[in-house]
Amino acid sequence: MEMPIASHDQQMQTPPLGLTALKKNYNSDLFYYIHTLDFMNLGDSNGQKMPLSEYDPKTIQSWVDVIEKLENSRILLPFLMTFYYGYAPQLTPLCVDYLERYSTKNPKEKWRWLAHAIILSRDKKKRERFSKDLSKWGKEYDLPLFAKDAYIRFMSKNNRLEHARSLAKNLLESDQNLSPEERNFLKLLVK
């Protein structure tokens, strides 16, 4: 089954799902990297180059679905979704949704990808929800300050300064694991 990736005459094929299931049972690591490298070079094949702006989001989604079925603990796919596909305007929403799904499966280990989703997202409600989640994980798993204060920074950037100050004060009082430098940084937000 061929699916167009762009308006050009060029056509790309999605990896067959049955074959992917077979590959998962044979050697998922190898085929994860093969499919992901193919995914990275979708528009650069057969001597043709196609800009990301012409990629079809439905085709990209089908590739992501197939690769996710192979192995979900590797970081090559989230890396591509963040730093390669994430900045193509028509693909950004798909990438943000993927990064949210990926990070919530194991927030203790994959929290960084939600931080990238915050940066990529253009949807203010999603950014607020992601910031709240990241702050909650920051406290729960004792992550770096920029994770713990993600929601504080969101509130501050959106001119909800009193709420941001209240959250910063609460974090200062409740978190005993903050370094002196982190405490000083938060005290600047409270002023």
Solvent accessible surface area in square Angstrom, and as a share of the most:
residue,aa,sasa,rsa
1,M,175,0.78
2,E,105,0.47
3,M,41,0.18
4,P,69,0.43
5,I,0,0.00
6,A,15,0.12
7,S,109,0.70
8,H,92,0.41
9,D,142,0.73
10,Q,24,0.11
11,Q,86,0.38
12,M,25,0.11
13,Q,108,0.48
14,T,21,0.12
15,P,13,0.08
16,P,78,0.49
17,L,96,0.48
18,G,59,0.57
19,L,76,0.38
20,T,1,0.01
21,A,57,0.44
22,L,115,0.57
23,K,28,0.12
24,K,105,0.44
25,N,129,0.66
26,Y,167,0.63
27,N,62,0.32
28,S,24,0.15
29,D,59,0.30
30,L,87,0.43
31,F,37,0.16
32,Y,2,0.01
33,Y,91,0.34
34,I,71,0.36
35,H,11,0.05
36,T,0,0.00
37,L,85,0.42
38,D,69,0.36
39,F,0,0.00
40,M,62,0.28
41,N,66,0.34
42,L,1,0.01
43,G,1,0.01
44,D,66,0.34
45,S,32,0.21
46,N,135,0.69
47,G,87,0.83
48,Q,100,0.44
49,K,169,0.72
50,M,12,0.05
51,P,71,0.45
52,L,42,0.21
53,S,78,0.51
54,E,58,0.26
55,Y,8,0.03
56,D,42,0.22
57,P,48,0.30
58,K,152,0.64
59,T,0,0.00
60,I,0,0.00
61,Q,56,0.25
62,S,24,0.16
63,W,13,0.05
64,V,1,0.00
65,D,56,0.29
66,V,10,0.06
67,I,0,0.00
68,E,31,0.14
69,K,103,0.43
70,L,3,0.02
71,E,46,0.20
72,N,36,0.18
73,S,61,0.39
74,R,69,0.25
75,I,108,0.55
76,L,40,0.20
77,L,3,0.01
78,P,1,0.00
79,F,96,0.40
80,L,3,0.02
81,M,0,0.00
82,T,1,0.01
83,F,98,0.41
84,Y,74,0.28
85,Y,0,0.00
86,G,0,0.00
87,Y,127,0.48
88,A,6,0.04
89,P,91,0.57
90,Q,59,0.26
91,L,0,0.00
92,T,3,0.02
93,P,79,0.50
94,L,23,0.11
95,C,0,0.00
96,V,3,0.01
97,D,52,0.27
98,Y,2,0.01
99,L,0,0.00
100,E,36,0.16
101,R,88,0.32
102,Y,1,0.00
103,S,0,0.00
104,T,64,0.37
105,K,117,0.50
106,N,58,0.30
107,P,24,0.15
108,K,119,0.50
109,E,112,0.50
110,K,26,0.11
111,W,7,0.03
112,R,133,0.48
113,W,26,0.09
114,L,1,0.01
115,A,17,0.13
116,H,47,0.21
117,A,0,0.00
118,I,31,0.16
119,I,125,0.63
120,L,9,0.04
121,S,7,0.04
122,R,157,0.57
123,D,65,0.34
124,K,104,0.44
125,K,168,0.71
126,K,51,0.22
127,R,62,0.23
128,E,39,0.18
129,R,103,0.37
130,F,0,0.00
131,S,2,0.01
132,K,98,0.42
133,D,38,0.20
134,L,3,0.01
135,S,8,0.05
136,K,113,0.48
137,W,17,0.06
138,G,0,0.00
139,K,109,0.46
140,E,108,0.48
141,Y,65,0.25
142,D,77,0.40
143,L,20,0.10
144,P,61,0.38
145,L,19,0.10
146,F,103,0.43
147,A,0,0.00
148,K,7,0.03
149,D,1,0.01
150,A,6,0.05
151,Y,23,0.09
152,I,6,0.03
153,R,76,0.28
154,F,13,0.06
155,M,0,0.00
156,S,34,0.22
157,K,162,0.68
158,N,36,0.19
159,N,128,0.66
160,R,109,0.40
161,L,81,0.40
162,E,126,0.56
163,H,83,0.37
164,A,5,0.04
165,R,74,0.27
166,S,65,0.42
167,L,41,0.20
168,A,0,0.00
169,K,111,0.47
170,N,87,0.45
171,L,3,0.01
172,L,23,0.11
173,E,118,0.53
174,S,73,0.47
175,D,18,0.09
176,Q,138,0.61
177,N,105,0.54
178,L,13,0.06
179,S,39,0.25
180,P,95,0.60
181,E,123,0.55
182,E,44,0.20
183,R,57,0.21
184,N,89,0.46
185,F,91,0.38
186,L,0,0.00
187,K,103,0.44
188,L,119,0.59
189,L,48,0.24
190,V,42,0.24
191,K,170,0.72
